[in-house]
């Protein structure tokens, strides 16, 4: 899971460049997966779902704290990933 624009220094309300950066990242991941498959004789496949909207973020866990994000935006993106077509990027 990757997120973009979570704080004031990376969130671009006007130009929405943080969304373009995330889409760029997704496309580079797909290119890298193709390179890995060509050079390792594997056939790994990746599904990516991109969604935009509000999230809640925070640290959970007392023994092993982890930063996580929650919300409908995350759930929709996760569902797009799990039901998506391999080697494709779904956008809501």
N, C-alpha and C positions, 0 to 999 in steps of 0.2 A: 504494500500500500504506500502510495506517495501522495503528498498534498502540497499545494502551492498557495501562496498568498495568505498564510495563517496569521501574520502579524503586520503591524503598520508599515514596517520597512520593506516588506515584500508584496504587499497588497496594492495593486494599481487600479483604483476605482474607475478612472477615466479611460485609460488605454487598454486595460485588462491584459497587460503584457504578461502577468503571472500565469494566465491561462494558456497563452501562446507558448510560454516556456515549458509548461507541463506537456502540451501536445508535442512539442519538439522532442522532449525527453522520451515520450512514448515511442515516437518514430525512430529515435536513435536506439532504443532498446530492441526494437524489431530488427533493425539492421545488424546490431551486435549478435542477436540470436542466430541470424542467417550466417554470419561469419563463423560463429562457434560451431554450427552444424557442419559447415563446409570443411572446417579444419580438424574436427574431432570425429568425423564419421558417425555422428548422432543425428537424431531427428527430433530434437526438442521443439515443442510448440508452445506458444504463449498467447493468452487472450488478455486484452486490455479493455477496461471500461472507463470512460472519462465522464464525469458529471460535475456540475457546478452548483454551489449553494452554501448555506450556512452550516457550520459544524460546531460541536462542543469539544473542547480539547482539555486534557488534564493528565495528571499523573495518578496511576492506580497501583495498589500493591504496597504492603507494609514490609515484606521481606525482600522482595525483588521489584522495586519500583519501575514502572514502565510508562512512557508517555504514549497516549493513544488519542484517537479522535472518534467521535460517535455522532450519530444523527441520521436522518433520512437521506441526506446527500451521500453519506458513506454507504448506506444500505443499498441504494439504487446503483451506485457504481459497482459494488460487490456483486449484485445480481447480474449486471451487464457482463461482468467478467465471467461469472460461473455459467451463464447461458450463452455466451458469445461464440462466435465462429473462430476456430484456431487461426492464428497468424493474421488477425484483423483487429482493428481498434474501433470499438463502438463508442459513439458520442451521443449523449442525450439531447 
